[in-house]
Amino acid sequence: MARRRRRRDRRERPEQRTQRAEKRGSHEEDKRREAFEAQRTSLVKRRRFVGALAFLPLIGNLGCAFGITPACAVPTEWWLAIFAALFGSYLGITLRLFLDRRRFVRESAAGRSS
């Protein structure tokens, strides 16, 4: 008899199960948030680098206008094409940051963990 009572006492009560599930859920949410923040930080660094790099074609084009002859070796259309490509990358990364953030907030509000 004593064994049965001890075994019964060792079993989890319903409130204990819900507490463990809540802990597990919050841990999964924390891991998901950390992964999102790490990805976001990486994208922000990449966007900052591409944004700074986009000024080089503009400076090259202005250098030709001020009489720096090596800058004139590259046609103006090429400078503008390089700038357009870099600016497009910058906008693409910005859009991805915006949409990822929006999706993350929606999933958090819905209570999803994946």
C-alpha positions in Angstrom: 0.0 0.0 0.0 2.7 2.4 0.8 4.3 1.8 -2.5 1.2 2.7 -4.4 0.8 5.9 -2.5 4.4 6.9 -3.1 4.0 6.1 -6.8 0.8 8.1 -7.0 2.5 11.0 -5.2 5.4 10.9 -7.8 3.0 11.3 -10.7 2.7 14.8 -12.0 -0.4 16.7 -11.2 -2.1 18.6 -14.0 -0.9 22.0 -12.8 2.6 20.7 -12.8 2.3 19.6 -16.4 1.0 23.0 -17.5 3.9 24.7 -15.7 6.4 22.5 -17.5 4.7 23.2 -20.8 4.8 26.9 -20.2 8.5 26.8 -19.3 9.2 24.8 -22.5 7.1 27.3 -24.6 8.9 30.3 -23.2 12.3 28.6 -23.8 11.4 28.0 -27.4 10.2 31.6 -27.8 13.5 32.8 -26.3 15.5 30.7 -28.8 13.4 31.9 -31.7 13.8 35.5 -30.6 17.6 35.1 -30.3 17.8 33.5 -33.8 15.7 36.4 -35.2 17.9 39.0 -33.5 21.1 37.4 -34.7 19.8 37.3 -38.3 18.6 40.9 -38.1 22.0 42.1 -36.8 23.8 40.3 -39.6 21.4 41.9 -42.2 21.8 45.4 -40.6 25.6 45.1 -40.8 25.4 44.0 -44.5 23.0 46.8 -45.3 25.3 49.4 -43.7 28.3 48.1 -45.7 26.4 48.1 -49.0 25.1 51.6 -48.3 28.6 52.9 -47.7 29.9 51.1 -50.8 27.2 52.8 -52.9 28.9 56.1 -52.4 32.0 55.0 -54.3 30.5 55.2 -57.8 29.0 58.6 -57.0 32.4 59.8 -55.8 34.0 58.4 -59.0 31.5 60.2 -61.2 32.1 63.4 -59.3 35.9 62.9 -59.6 35.6 62.9 -63.3 33.5 66.1 -63.2 36.3 67.8 -61.1 39.0 66.8 -63.5 40.5 63.7 -61.9 41.6 61.8 -65.0 41.7 58.2 -63.7 38.0 58.6 -62.7 37.2 59.6 -66.3 38.6 56.3 -67.6 35.3 54.7 -66.6 32.3 55.8 -68.6 29.5 57.6 -66.7 27.0 54.9 -67.6 29.1 52.3 -65.8 29.4 54.5 -62.7 25.6 54.9 -62.7 25.0 51.2 -63.4 27.3 50.2 -60.5 25.4 52.7 -58.3 22.0 51.3 -59.4 23.1 47.8 -58.6 24.4 48.7 -55.1 21.4 50.9 -54.4 19.1 48.0 -55.5 20.9 45.7 -53.1 20.5 48.2 -50.3 16.7 48.5 -50.9 16.4 44.7 -51.2 18.0 44.2 -47.8 15.9 46.9 -46.3 12.7 45.3 -47.6 13.8 41.9 -46.3 14.4 43.4 -42.8 10.9 45.0 -42.9 9.1 41.9 -44.0 11.0 39.6 -41.6 10.2 41.8 -38.7 6.5 41.9 -39.7 6.3 38.2 -40.1 8.1 37.7 -36.7 5.6 40.0 -34.9 2.6 38.2 -36.5 3.9 34.8 -35.5 4.6 36.0 -32.0 1.1 37.4 -31.7 -0.4 34.1 -33.1 1.6 32.1 -30.6 3.5 30.0 -33.1 6.9 28.8 -32.3 8.1 27.9 -35.8 
